[in-house]
Amino acid sequence: MEKPHLKLPPWAKSLSSRLLVLTVSFVMLAEVFVFAPSVARFRIDWFESHLDSGYLAALALEATPDQMIPDDLEKELLSNAGIEAVILRRADRKLLLQRDDMPAKIDKDVDLTSFSIPMALFEGLSTLTQTGNRMLRVVGMPSMAPDFKIEILVHEKALTKATRDFGWRVMGLSLMISFFTAGLVYFALNRMMVRPMRTLTRDMIRFRETPQDKTAVIDPGDRDDEIGVARQELANMQQDLQAMLNQRRRLAALGTAATKISHDLRNALATSMLMTEQLAKSQDDEVRAVVPRLLSSMERAVYISEQTLSFARETPPPRDLVKFTLVELIEEVRDQILLHKADPLTDGAPRDKASQTQPCTAQIKINLPDTVMLEADYEMLFRAFSNLIRNPLEAGADEVTISLLPPEGQNQQPESEHFIEVVIADNGPGLAEKAIKNLFVPFAGSGREGGTGLGLAIARELIAVHNGDLRLAATGPDGAVFCVKLPVSL
């Protein structure tokens, strides 16, 4: 079923909207870390400014000859300073100014001489949430007289109001900075990344809709960053894909034509063979002498046509899984090759009838344990191993050995304990360079004249159906070695 064509998402679900939300959120998060220290610093500055005001009020008292001032003046000095009382400690005396005659009740002590960053942050945020009007006793040293310790009494309500006003100003400024910064970051990232990605995605969707349209290939542009490299590689991939699609279309048309030609050719050759067999009854000795060669050539042509048709229309059928031993399978393959020889080789031309009646003098040695159990399609593996064992015999080998690769020589994979590798070695002339380059390529991998090149291709396909693999392990003047990897039944 064809997959539906995708479309670009709406703006609310796009990368642009997510980028904007994330940018604003991250900048606001950064402002939170700035907000708390700012509030803590404002609170300390507020206390220090009131300490200085209280110190100035105490100096007015100290300047009088008898260190006595009228009550109205004392209250006015403290009111202007925004404090309830002030105590200035000298080495020899203590000066006290207060609004009321009765001493105020202290709810909390604040010592500015012992500073702690965590405590300052906590107290600053606590002031913002304070709803009562506690009396605070603040102990510290005024900036104009750092050698003297002074105490003041202040109502926390005024501090809370001032801190909240400051907090709102900081919050408003933070929002302005956040949105301004987020806008700049969003604009930059949108221009540099999001918009090019949307364009790239749109070009990919367009190419998918019309992959054979040359105008659908994207223009890579002249960017030299990662997005530029991605566009360049995508353009190259699209061009390669178009070339492959064009080649596949031509090959499909050619394959259809070849299939029809092979079908008609096979029928014509079958008729010719019947007529040639009639020529064998001729009284002319020269005619009868030519008939075997003529029949052999026709059989070869029919065989190539049948193999071409089979490869063109067949796909691996469903597996009929049965359990059997590996040695049982290989022994039956050997018996058919050495004794019966009833069928022509899959990847070779059939011999004449006289040679087919002669027993094979080659040796097929089987060095396999009888404990290796397979769960596979017997007929598929029979056909695959028949091709692998017959091929070297047809190429001139007189000895083929089938054995198991030792465990230490197998590919060390996590599932290697569930697989075996069957080694098929021969003493033939080895594979030609052309055959090695086109190994497992249909119609191109044959190493001898008259072969179709389908034997190894079909064998590998049948083995791959069983989640196995076929590979060439070695080749040379002393012969070739193939390895068949198959899963075993535990």
Helices and strands as residue ranges (DSSP letters): G 11-13, H 15-62, H 71-81, E 85-89, E 94-98, E 108-111, H 117-128, E 135-140, E 150-155, H 156-189, I 190-194, H 195-209, G 214-216, H 226-279, H 285-313, E 321-325, H 326-335, I 336-340, H 353-356, E 363-367, E 373-377, H 378-395, E 399-404, G 407-409, G 416-418, E 419-426, H 433-437, H 455-465, E 469-476, E 479-487
